[in-house]
Amino acid sequence: MKTRIGYFVISLLILPQICLAANSDMSITIYNQNLGLVRDVRQVNFKQGQNEFEFSDVASQIDPTSVHFKFLDAPEKVTILEQNYQYDLVDSRKILYKYVDKDIQLFTKQDKLFEGELLSFSTGDLVIKEKNGGIRVVTFDDVRDLYFPTLPEGLITKPTLVWLISSKSDTKGKAEVSYLTGGINWHAEYVAVTDQEDRNLDLSGWVSIDNHSGATYQDAKLKLMAGEVRRIEERVRSSVQLAKGMAFEAEAGFEEKPFFEYHLYTLQRRTTLKDNEIKQVSLFSPALVKAEKILTYDGAMSSKKIRVNLEFTNSKEAGLGIPLPRGKIRVYKEDTDGSLEFVGEDNIDHTPKDEKIRIYLGNAFDIVGERSKIDYHKISDRISEETYSIKLRNHKKEKVETRVIEHFSSYSQWEITKANFEYVKKDASTIEAIVSLSKDEEKVLEYTVRYNY
């Protein structure tokens, strides 16, 4: 239905004094859990007695139970009597519903005017009782305009917080309103370019902020909280919107610091977060990080595939040494012609400094593994032995090194009674062996493990 609806907006005369907040000073802290904490400071004026304080332009996905009001300059003079969140936003169907049994004007595409009492409406037509007592049914397809004399009571054009406030005297100053809202999220994204020997990474980090909270945060102070903040999940009203655009801000400027048991990243300048926009901001300046390519074969997880990993330590000595938020890391490698080629991506978890990060990029093409159980022997009701064979083949033109990983049951005692290779026990249920393979070489590892149940 393409119908234009006209109306006059009337003044609200609920209370003698209506205070509208102005001159906003905005700040927002965004959590990587689809959550934002908004703080909005505005200049207000209160008259002595009761005042209705309207605070509009709030996020449509606000959690009304989280709202906090504070008069900053003279809190002892102001008392909050009531707090309301009005979110019944105006639209054509709501206006029509409010005007059932009331007079409206209807203009058709043939420039005919019908006036009278709206008896009912549906998705297909409207029923009007005309002034002469006749009943007129008009299909929506034939409607050009609908006219209503006033905006119905209870409908508003934007979500609004309203307080009933008692002031001891005429007072002016700053009021701070804070609240939690859904529909806003952030995540980190990393881009790494490895050198020809896969020993160094040119690493840069970006923050992507996805705002569909239903509000624009103009010239706001921006903070990002990294960590896992516990929340009690509840079923809340929400709306789904698609991003309309993407904005990029390449200038770095986040200052990181520990905060409680999390990490807080504060942008050292103000920025605007538009509704339905994805904004990208540089997290840190590019860093050259020492890295190592590691090939691993875990036959219990994949029968033939050799996993390709890049590993680096998040330390100052390695070239980095800052807490890294959880996010996706994409890795590129420069070809001989100077172009960059994509070689894989992985997700990393929140990583403090001085911890290792291993990125799984994909599976090797020219190195193959093969694992099989070649013997089983039951010694008694509680003891058994199993023998495994692991074959590794290298079809590359150069020598490679592969880490072979084997797992054992943690619900029983186990012991390797025979092996034709050296290994290291990594934990209570895992061993690891490093195997070197020359060009076109095949090696066969065999071992026998005894289980005592």
C-alpha positions as CSV (number, residue, x, y, z in Angstrom):
1,M,0.0,0.0,0.0
2,K,1.6,3.3,-1.1
3,T,-0.5,5.7,1.0
4,R,0.5,9.1,2.3
5,I,-0.8,10.1,5.6
6,G,-1.0,13.7,6.8
7,Y,-1.6,14.9,10.4
8,F,-1.1,17.9,12.7
9,V,1.1,17.4,15.7
10,I,-0.5,18.9,18.8
11,S,1.3,20.1,22.0
12,L,1.4,17.9,25.0
13,L,-0.1,19.6,28.0
14,I,0.3,16.9,30.5
15,L,2.2,19.0,33.1
16,P,2.9,22.7,33.6
17,Q,6.6,22.3,32.8
18,I,8.2,20.1,30.0
19,C,12.0,20.1,29.9
20,L,13.7,19.0,26.7
21,A,17.3,18.0,27.0
22,A,19.8,19.6,24.6
23,N,23.5,20.0,23.9
24,S,24.4,16.3,24.1
25,D,27.9,15.1,25.2
26,M,27.9,11.4,24.1
27,S,30.1,8.4,25.1
28,I,29.6,4.7,24.5
29,T,31.3,1.6,25.6
30,I,30.7,-1.4,23.3
31,Y,31.0,-5.0,24.4
32,N,31.7,-7.9,22.0
33,Q,28.5,-9.5,23.2
34,N,26.0,-7.4,21.1
35,L,25.8,-4.9,23.9
36,G,26.5,-1.2,24.4
37,L,26.6,1.1,27.5
38,V,25.5,4.6,26.4
39,R,26.2,7.7,28.5
40,D,24.5,10.9,27.3
41,V,25.0,14.2,29.2
42,R,22.7,17.1,28.2
43,Q,22.0,20.6,29.5
44,V,18.6,20.9,31.2
45,N,16.5,23.5,33.0
46,F,14.0,22.6,35.8
47,K,11.4,24.9,37.2
48,Q,10.4,24.7,40.9
49,G,7.8,22.0,41.4
50,Q,7.0,19.1,39.1
51,N,8.7,18.8,35.7
52,E,8.3,16.4,32.9
53,F,11.8,15.7,31.5
54,E,11.8,14.3,27.9
55,F,14.9,12.6,26.7
56,S,14.6,11.6,23.0
57,D,16.9,10.1,20.4
58,V,17.6,7.0,22.5
59,A,18.4,3.6,21.0
60,S,15.3,1.7,19.9
61,Q,16.9,-1.5,21.3
62,I,17.4,0.0,24.8
63,D,16.9,-2.1,27.9
64,P,14.5,0.1,29.8
65,T,15.3,-1.6,33.1
66,S,19.0,-0.5,32.8
67,V,18.3,3.3,32.6
68,H,20.0,5.5,35.2
69,F,19.4,9.2,35.6
70,K,21.7,11.6,37.5
71,F,21.6,15.4,37.8
72,L,25.3,16.2,38.0
73,D,25.4,19.8,39.2
74,A,23.0,19.9,42.2
75,P,21.6,16.4,42.8
76,E,20.2,17.4,46.2
77,K,17.7,19.7,44.6
78,V,16.1,17.2,42.3
79,T,14.0,14.1,43.1
80,I,12.9,11.5,40.6
81,L,9.2,10.6,41.0
82,E,8.6,8.4,37.9
83,Q,10.5,7.0,34.9
84,N,8.8,5.9,31.7
85,Y,10.0,4.6,28.4
86,Q,7.7,5.4,25.5
87,Y,8.4,3.3,22.4
88,D,5.0,3.1,20.7
89,L,6.3,4.6,17.4
90,V,3.9,6.1,14.9
91,D,3.1,4.2,11.7
92,S,0.1,4.1,9.4
93,R,-1.6,1.0,10.8
94,K,-1.3,2.3,14.4
95,I,-2.8,5.6,13.4
96,L,-5.7,3.9,11.6
97,Y,-6.3,1.7,14.7
98,K,-6.4,4.8,16.9
99,Y,-8.9,6.5,14.6
100,V,-11.5,3.7,14.5
101,D,-14.8,5.3,15.4
102,K,-13.4,8.8,14.7
103,D,-13.6,11.1,11.7
104,I,-11.0,11.1,8.9
105,Q,-10.7,12.4,5.3
106,L,-9.8,10.1,2.4
107,F,-8.7,11.2,-1.1
108,T,-8.8,8.7,-3.9
109,K,-6.5,8.5,-7.0
110,Q,-9.5,10.0,-8.9
111,D,-9.3,13.1,-6.7
112,K,-12.6,12.2,-4.9
113,L,-12.9,13.2,-1.2
114,F,-14.7,11.0,1.3
115,E,-15.3,12.3,4.9
116,G,-16.7,10.4,7.8
117,E,-16.3,8.0,10.7
118,L,-13.7,5.2,10.2
119,L,-15.6,2.0,11.1
120,S,-12.9,-0.6,10.2
121,F,-9.9,-1.3,8.1
122,S,-8.1,-4.4,6.8
123,T,-5.2,-5.2,4.5
124,G,-7.5,-4.7,1.6
125,D,-9.9,-1.9,2.3
126,L,-11.4,0.8,4.6
127,V,-15.0,1.1,5.7
128,I,-16.2,4.7,6.3
129,K,-19.6,6.0,7.6
130,E,-20.2,9.2,5.6
131,K,-21.8,12.3,7.0
132,N,-25.1,11.5,5.2
133,G,-25.2,8.1,7.0
134,G,-24.1,6.0,4.0
135,I,-21.4,3.4,4.2
136,R,-18.4,3.7,1.9
137,V,-15.9,0.9,1.2
138,V,-12.7,2.0,-0.4
139,T,-9.9,-0.4,-1.4
140,F,-6.4,0.5,-0.4
141,D,-5.2,0.3,-4.0
142,D,-7.6,3.2,-4.8
143,V,-6.4,5.4,-1.9
144,R,-4.1,8.4,-2.6
145,D,-4.1,10.2,0.7
146,L,-5.5,9.8,4.2
147,Y,-5.8,12.9,6.4
148,F,-6.0,12.9,10.3
149,P,-6.5,16.1,12.2
150,T,-4.1,15.2,15.1
151,L,-1.5,12.7,16.1
152,P,-3.3,10.1,18.3
153,E,-2.4,10.2,22.0
154,G,0.2,7.6,23.0
155,L,2.0,7.5,19.6
156,I,5.5,9.1,19.3
157,T,7.9,9.7,16.4
158,K,11.0,8.4,18.1
159,P,11.7,6.3,21.3
160,T,11.7,8.6,24.3
161,L,12.6,8.4,28.0
162,V,10.4,10.5,30.2
163,W,10.9,11.4,33.9
164,L,8.6,13.0,36.3
165,I,10.9,15.2,38.4
166,S,10.4,17.3,41.4
167,S,12.7,20.3,41.8
168,K,13.1,22.3,45.0
169,S,13.8,25.5,43.0
170,D,14.5,26.8,39.5
171,T,17.6,24.8,38.6
172,K,19.8,24.4,35.5
173,G,22.7,22.2,34.9
174,K,23.9,18.9,33.3
175,A,22.0,15.7,33.5
176,E,23.5,12.3,32.7
177,V,21.4,9.5,31.3
178,S,23.0,6.0,30.9
179,Y,21.5,2.8,29.6
180,L,22.3,-0.5,28.1
181,T,21.3,-1.3,24.5
182,G,21.4,-4.3,22.2
183,G,22.0,-4.2,18.5
184,I,25.5,-2.9,18.7
185,N,28.6,-5.1,18.5
186,W,32.3,-5.1,17.7
187,H,34.9,-7.6,16.8
188,A,38.6,-7.5,15.9
189,E,40.0,-8.5,12.5
190,Y,43.6,-9.0,11.8
191,V,45.6,-9.0,8.5
192,A,49.0,-10.8,8.3
193,V,51.4,-10.9,5.4
194,T,54.0,-13.6,5.7
195,D,57.5,-13.4,4.1
196,Q,59.0,-15.9,1.6
197,E,60.4,-18.1,4.4
198,D,57.3,-17.9,6.6
199,R,59.4,-16.6,9.5
200,N,58.0,-13.0,9.8
201,L,54.4,-11.6,9.8
202,D,53.5,-8.1,8.9
203,L,50.5,-7.9,11.3
204,S,47.9,-5.2,11.5
205,G,44.6,-5.1,13.5
206,W,41.2,-3.5,12.8
207,V,38.1,-3.1,14.9
208,S,34.8,-3.5,13.1
209,I,31.8,-1.9,14.9
210,D,28.3,-2.9,13.7
211,N,25.6,-0.5,14.8
212,H,21.9,-1.4,14.3
213,S,20.8,-0.3,17.8
214,G,18.3,2.2,16.4
215,A,20.4,5.3,17.2
216,T,23.2,7.4,15.9
217,Y,26.0,8.4,18.4
218,Q,27.2,11.7,17.2
219,D,30.8,12.8,18.0
220,A,31.0,10.2,20.7
221,K,33.8,9.1,23.0
222,L,34.3,5.5,22.1
223,K,35.5,2.6,24.3
224,L,35.6,-1.1,23.5
225,M,35.5,-3.7,26.3
226,A,37.2,-7.0,25.5
227,G,36.4,-10.0,27.7
228,E,33.6,-12.2,28.7
229,V,31.2,-10.2,30.9
230,R,28.5,-12.4,32.4
231,R,24.9,-11.5,31.4
232,I,21.6,-13.0,32.4
233,E,19.9,-13.7,29.1
234,E,16.3,-12.6,28.8
235,R,13.8,-12.5,25.9
236,V,13.7,-8.9,24.9
237,R,12.1,-6.9,22.1
238,S,14.4,-6.4,19.2
239,S,14.3,-5.5,15.5
240,V,16.5,-6.8,12.7
241,Q,18.0,-4.3,10.3
242,L,20.5,-4.5,7.5
243,A,23.6,-2.4,7.4
244,K,23.3,0.4,4.9
245,G,26.9,1.2,4.5
246,M,30.5,0.8,5.8
247,A,32.8,3.5,7.0
248,F,36.6,3.2,7.4
249,E,38.8,5.1,9.8
250,A,42.5,4.3,9.2
251,E,44.0,6.5,11.8
252,A,45.2,4.5,14.8
253,G,44.6,5.8,18.3
254,F,43.3,3.2,20.8
255,E,44.8,3.2,24.2
256,E,44.6,-0.1,26.0
257,K,44.5,-0.8,29.7
258,P,43.4,-3.5,32.1
259,F,40.0,-2.9,33.6
260,F,38.6,-5.2,36.3
261,E,39.3,-8.7,34.8
262,Y,38.9,-7.4,31.2
263,H,40.7,-5.1,28.8
264,L,39.4,-1.6,27.8
265,Y,40.4,0.1,24.5
266,T,39.7,3.8,24.4
267,L,39.8,5.7,21.1
268,Q,41.9,8.9,21.7
269,R,39.5,11.0,19.6
270,R,35.8,11.3,19.1
271,T,33.9,9.6,16.3
272,T,30.4,9.2,15.0
273,L,28.6,5.8,14.9
274,K,25.7,6.1,12.5
275,D,22.7,3.8,12.8
276,N,22.8,0.9,10.3
277,E,26.5,1.4,9.6
278,I,29.6,-0.8,9.9
279,K,32.7,1.3,10.9
280,Q,36.2,0.1,10.9
281,V,38.9,1.7,13.0
282,S,42.6,0.8,13.2
283,L,43.4,-1.1,16.4
284,F,47.2,-0.8,16.3
285,S,49.9,0.2,13.9
286,P,51.3,-2.6,11.8
287,A,53.9,-4.7,13.6
288,L,56.6,-7.1,12.3
289,V,56.2,-10.3,14.3
290,K,58.5,-13.3,14.3
291,A,56.6,-16.5,13.3
292,E,57.1,-20.2,12.6
293,K,55.3,-22.5,10.1
294,I,54.3,-25.7,11.8
295,L,53.0,-28.9,10.1
296,T,51.0,-31.3,12.3
297,Y,49.5,-34.7,11.6
298,D,46.8,-35.9,14.0
299,G,45.7,-39.2,12.5
300,A,42.8,-39.6,15.0
301,M,41.3,-36.4,13.7
302,S,42.0,-36.7,9.9
303,S,43.2,-39.9,8.2
304,K,45.5,-38.2,5.6
305,K,45.5,-34.5,6.0
306,I,48.6,-32.6,7.3
307,R,47.5,-29.3,9.0
308,V,49.4,-26.1,8.2
309,N,49.8,-23.7,11.1
310,L,51.5,-20.4,11.7
311,E,52.6,-19.8,15.3
312,F,53.9,-16.7,17.0
313,T,54.2,-15.4,20.5
314,N,52.4,-12.2,21.5
315,S,55.5,-10.6,23.2
316,K,57.6,-7.5,22.8
317,E,60.6,-9.7,21.9
318,A,58.6,-11.2,19.0
319,G,57.5,-7.7,17.9
320,L,54.0,-7.3,19.5
321,G,53.3,-7.7,23.2
322,I,49.8,-6.2,23.5
323,P,46.5,-7.9,24.6
324,L,44.7,-9.0,21.4
325,P,40.9,-9.2,21.4
326,R,39.1,-12.2,20.0
327,G,38.7,-12.0,16.2
328,K,39.4,-13.4,12.8
329,I,43.0,-13.3,11.3
330,R,43.5,-13.5,7.6
331,V,46.9,-14.4,6.2
332,Y,48.4,-13.4,2.8
333,K,51.7,-14.3,1.2
334,E,53.6,-12.3,-1.5
335,D,54.1,-14.0,-4.8
336,T,57.3,-13.6,-6.9
337,D,55.5,-11.0,-9.0
338,G,54.8,-8.9,-5.9
339,S,51.1,-9.6,-5.7
340,L,49.5,-10.9,-2.4
341,E,47.8,-14.2,-2.4
342,F,45.3,-15.4,0.3
343,V,46.6,-18.5,2.1
344,G,44.1,-19.0,4.9
345,E,42.3,-17.6,7.9
346,D,41.4,-18.6,11.5
347,N,39.8,-17.2,14.6
348,I,41.9,-16.3,17.7
349,D,40.6,-16.0,21.2
350,H,41.2,-13.2,23.6
351,T,45.0,-13.5,24.0
352,P,47.0,-11.7,26.7
353,K,50.6,-10.7,26.1
354,D,53.4,-13.3,26.2
355,E,51.0,-16.1,25.2
356,K,51.4,-18.2,22.0
357,I,49.0,-18.0,19.1
358,R,48.6,-20.8,16.6
359,I,46.7,-20.1,13.4
360,Y,45.3,-23.1,11.4
361,L,45.4,-22.0,7.7
362,G,44.6,-25.2,5.8
363,N,46.0,-28.6,4.8
364,A,49.2,-29.3,3.0
365,F,49.0,-30.4,-0.6
366,D,52.2,-32.4,-1.1
367,I,52.5,-34.1,2.3
368,V,50.4,-37.0,3.2
369,G,49.8,-39.0,6.4
370,E,48.2,-42.5,6.8
371,R,47.4,-44.0,10.2
372,S,46.1,-47.6,10.9
373,K,45.7,-50.1,13.7
374,I,47.8,-53.1,12.7
375,D,47.4,-55.3,15.8
376,Y,45.3,-55.8,18.9
377,H,46.0,-58.2,21.7
378,K,43.8,-58.8,24.8
379,I,46.1,-59.9,27.7
380,S,43.4,-60.2,30.4
381,D,40.0,-58.7,31.3
382,R,41.7,-55.5,32.4
383,I,44.8,-55.3,30.1
384,S,45.0,-55.0,26.3
385,E,47.6,-53.9,23.8
386,E,47.2,-52.0,20.5
387,T,49.8,-51.4,17.7
388,Y,49.6,-48.5,15.3
389,S,51.4,-47.7,12.1
390,I,51.8,-44.1,10.9
391,K,53.1,-43.4,7.4
392,L,54.3,-40.0,6.3
393,R,55.2,-39.1,2.7
394,N,56.8,-35.9,1.4
395,H,56.3,-35.0,-2.2
396,K,57.7,-31.5,-2.0
397,K,61.0,-30.5,-3.5
398,E,62.5,-29.6,-0.2
399,K,62.9,-31.1,3.3
400,V,60.0,-30.7,5.7
401,E,59.4,-31.3,9.4
402,T,56.1,-32.6,10.7
403,R,54.8,-32.9,14.2
404,V,52.9,-36.2,14.8
405,I,50.3,-36.1,17.5
406,E,48.8,-39.2,19.2
407,H,46.0,-39.4,21.8
408,F,45.2,-42.0,24.4
409,S,42.3,-42.7,26.7
410,S,42.3,-40.6,29.8
411,Y,39.9,-43.1,31.5
412,S,42.6,-45.8,31.9
413,Q,46.3,-46.2,32.6
414,W,48.4,-46.4,29.4
415,E,52.0,-47.1,28.6
416,I,53.9,-47.2,25.4
417,T,55.8,-50.5,25.5
418,K,57.5,-50.2,22.1
419,A,58.2,-47.5,19.5
420,N,60.6,-46.9,16.7
421,F,60.7,-43.1,17.1
422,E,61.4,-40.6,19.9
423,Y,58.4,-38.7,21.4
424,V,57.5,-36.3,24.1
425,K,54.6,-36.7,26.5
426,K,52.7,-33.5,26.3
427,D,50.0,-34.2,28.9
428,A,48.1,-37.2,30.5
429,S,46.7,-38.3,27.2
430,T,48.9,-36.9,24.4
431,I,52.3,-37.5,22.9
432,E,54.1,-35.6,20.2
433,A,56.9,-36.6,17.8
434,I,58.9,-34.4,15.4
435,V,59.6,-36.2,12.1
436,S,61.9,-34.9,9.4
437,L,61.2,-35.9,5.8
438,S,63.5,-35.4,2.9
439,K,62.4,-34.8,-0.7
440,D,60.1,-37.7,-1.9
441,E,60.9,-39.6,1.4
442,E,58.4,-41.9,3.2
443,K,58.8,-42.8,6.9
444,V,56.8,-45.3,8.9
445,L,56.3,-44.9,12.6
446,E,55.1,-47.8,14.7
447,Y,54.3,-48.1,18.4
448,T,52.5,-50.4,20.8
449,V,50.5,-49.0,23.7
450,R,49.3,-51.1,26.7
451,Y,46.0,-50.1,28.5
452,N,45.2,-51.1,32.0
453,Y,41.5,-50.6,32.8
